[in-house]
Amino acid sequence: MNAPNETLISAAPAQAAPALEVRDLAKAYGETRVVDGLSFAIPRGTCFGLLGPNGAGKTTTLRMCLGLVEPGSGSINLLGHPVPLDARTARVRVGVVPQQDNIDPDFTVEENLLVYARYFGMTSKQARERVPYLLDFANLETKRDARIQTLSGGMKRRLTLARALVNDPDLVFLDEPTTGLDPQARHLIWERLRRLMAAGKTLLLTTHFMDEAERLCDQLAIIDHGRKIAEGSPRELVAAHIEPEVVEVYGDGAGAWMQGLGERAHQLASRIEQSGETVFCYTREPALVLEDLGHHRDLRYMRRPANLEDVFIKFTGRELRD
Amino acid sequence: MHYDFSFPAFSPRFIPVWRRNFLVWKKLAGSSILGNIADPMISLMAFGYGLGSLLPSVDGVPYIQFLAAGTVCMSTMNAATFEALYSAFSRMHVQRTWDGIMNAPVALEDVVLGELTWAASKSFLSGLAIMIVVWIMGLAGGPRSVLVLGVVVLIGLAFSAIGLVVNALARAYDTFTYYFTLVVTPMAFVSGVFFPVTQLPWWLHAISQALPLSHAVALARPLMFGQWPEQPLLHVAVLLFYTVVAAYIAIVLTRRRLLS
């Protein structure tokens, strides 16, 4: 019998294959190209971030990866299954935290988990055995029988996360998981997501919070107008695209100060940009800027290391996106 | 807009969708059943005895007995329609429950089939409740009157499917008011619920022959009196035709609405 042999052969590449692989994905609505030739791959056990301003194509990309929207062109492989062809099978091992909470308001916290488990074909017994773990994970043990209307925004979000884990998924899609939450609630979600990564889960996260991406993502892609503009680890992206130090000058007079620099601006910093009432000085040598600011006692300023937000702004611009 | 006409790939996963609705209903079952039968019973009594006392027999039976079959059919239609419009719309559009379900390995056609069978199940309870009262009042007789329950199933399926088409097109709850006042209520008047279709002018009679409720009433009324309908297969086929075609249209339209 060669059955054991076959198992060995098929097991190895399955482990090595990415959890999600997207190639040349495109989708247009009429003349508008929402996703325009996007490719990326997420190795198993890592967290991948899709960053982009509103309308960049993040949610459409996620919906195509789940098999909910037919791609215009390109290929998607989700946990070894071609999507959308075999999406229903692929979703058995996937969890989803959607952007908009859609917890079932007709049920209690526990009932939500039990009912959702059935959509995965789990028996009532299997579902009931899993509930205590999920309630503990979401810090909702005391809310087991609570009606959804009585939960805070943070609790609803945690319940949505718990619901996404009901099937013990290999890959979890998180579409802006902390939008609208207060700092305490965000930190709790982040802590739980790190726990999932420690347990070997793969995460796909969309966000426009740069601190969130910086904390959680191993790799990320910045996308705008449906195209990938940059990809790498948060550290690599900052190192590759931005001067290491930033001096922000803000408040009344910041703009006048920048105008007053004239030709000297190029000597003080490699790039100086104004956005609203704030002037950003990107530099390798902040001492020069700081010395000049020392002569302007009325100006308020802050020196900080460059971060992912600077990269994001550099690539996607400062104009408002609605 | 893009339409996906591919054949629905149903799976047994429509059952958890049905069960979800059943669980919610179970919590409020008492008031739900009462509400379902109180209204049709009141109109059956009022029209049947009140108006009936002024009328000679209709089609050879007392008016209330004539009206009983129509009332069963009409209230089954109303119950299925209401569930497939207002309740399904809440779940689809307002609560976004369908979106949540479709993130699990449940396809859109499973959700629509789950809602269709649920609305039909709920309307079956309405039809059954009224039939029980009708039997107790002695307005239906003979073992064949049990077959009216089969007609109730067909009515529930057909009007749930048609309701889900309207649901897929609705922008807001207002749409449903139009559907009830312009389609459902007029249909009851020309389908032989309140008076024999032979009383209609010829052109209205012709239209009536194309409507699913006429075929339901044509099946239910003789069965209620323990007789065989004249063309049972035709009537059953028409109701099934409405179910299948409307379900397919509902799936195509709901795909366009939710999956693009």
Interface residues (C-beta under 8 A of the other chain):
Chain A: Y29 L66 L68 V69 E70 R88 T89 R91 V92 V94 V96 P98 Q100 N102 I103 D104 P105 D106 F107 E111 V115 Y116 R118 Y119 F120 G121 R163 N167
Chain B: H2 D4 A9 S11 R13 P16 V17 R19 R20 L23 V24 K27 Q95 R96 T97 D99 G100 I101 M102 N103 A104 P105 V106 A107 L259 S260
